[in-house]
Amino acid sequence: MRKFFISFTACLSSIILCFSLAACSGPSTINPERLKIDKAYSFNADIKYGDFSAEGVLERKSAGVWTITLSEPFALQGVVMTYEQGTLTAYFESLPTPQVLPELENKSNSVIELIVGAFENAINGEGREAISFGDKVKISSRAGNPPKPYELMFDKQSLEPLTLSIPDKSLTAEFSEVQVSQIVQVILPSE
């Protein structure tokens, strides 16, 4: 009976050890299509771009359609920008009409283009990789011509964006007060 008890205890210990090691495994690759992150987002962003820093609210309305409202720096407070398929338009209370900002359109060093480009690539782009570790998911890519590498971190459970890093452009962003919802298509009545 004693031999049976020792054998049973050793076998049970081995099984528990195997399950423990499997539960504590390191990073694992995820198919990015499984993440289902093609959603509408609204979040506060604390952005650092070299020596420049800014704060504001970024909203993704649909694929490639964003609204950015700046609160910092003070000189840009109240500027509202829309980004739609590569065209950046600024609204400011002292301007009678919206102004297209051609110097920022389609530039690889535009802060807005970098942030929007990273998100849109993470959601639906080519060359992206997703890695799960701990309570986070990191989506990254080095695709594009020229390459636009980034690392975008999401919470593993809620899939809310947490941080963005684009090291070769010295850009980092931290996100807070994140709201995520389904993208709703607006259908206008025919006249």
C-alpha positions, -999 to +999 in steps of 0.1 A: +000+000+000+029+023+008+044+018-026+011+026-043+008+058-022+043+070-031+037+062-068+004+080-068+019+110-051+048+112-076+024+109-105+000+135-091+030+159-085+042+154-121+008+162-135+005+193-113+040+204-123+031+200-160-001+221-157+018+248-137+045+250-164+019+252-191+000+280-173+032+300-168+044+297-204+061+326-220+050+348-249+028+331-275+019+342-311-017+350-319-033+353-353-041+391-355-074+384-373-087+367-341-083+398-320-114+416-335-100+451-328-117+468-358-138+490-335-146+526-328-122+540-301-121+571-280-093+578-256-071+604-240-036+604-253-004+617-237+020+620-266+058+625-266+075+631-299+112+639-294+111+671-274+075+679-283+047+667-260+009+670-265-023+658-249-057+653-264-086+631-272-084+608-302-115+592-317-116+565-344-150+568-361-144+542-388-115+528-409-092+557-417-115+583-401-103+600-370-110+632-349-082+646-328-090+674-302-059+689-286-058+702-250-020+707-246+003+725-254-016+757-246-008+772-280-028+744-297-056+741-271-089+739-288-076+728-322-097+700-336-083+680-365-100+654-387-080+628-405-098+610-433-080+587-457-047+608-457-062+643-456-058+662-424-081+692-418-079+716-388-107+735-372-100+764-348-125+788-333-108+818-349-108+803-384-140+810-404-136+777-424-117+744-419-082+745-432-066+716-450-030+711-437-011+700-468+022+702-451+011+673-428-007+652-454+009+619-462+042+628-444+059+599-427+070+622-398+035+637-390+026+628-355-011+623-365-002+602-395+022+581-374-004+574-347-033+568-371-011+547-394+000+524-366-035+519-354-049+512-388-021+488-396-026+470-362-063+467-370-062+456-406-027+460-421-001+439-437+030+425-420+015+427-385+024+403-357+005+398-324+022+383-294+004+376-261+022+377-228+009+381-193-022+404-194-011+422-225-011+418-263+016+435-284+009+441-321+038+452-341+049+455-377+079+464-398+060+465-431+056+493-456+078+512-480+094+529-463+090+507-433+070+522-404+078+500-374+056+504-343+046+485-311+010+489-300+000+474-266-035+463-258-051+449-226-055+412-232-090+409-217-107+442-229-086+448-260-083+484-250-052+502-263-026+510-236+005+524-252+021+531-286+058+532-293+075+541-326+112+540-316+128+552-348+107+584-347+111+589-309+073+588-305+055+573-275+019+576-264+000+564-233-037+560-235-063+564-207-101+567-203-105+543-233-139+537-247-145+510-273-177+504-292-189+488-325-186+510-356-221+521-366-227+529-402-249+560-406-275+556-434-290+589-445-326+588-458-329+592-496-344+625-507 
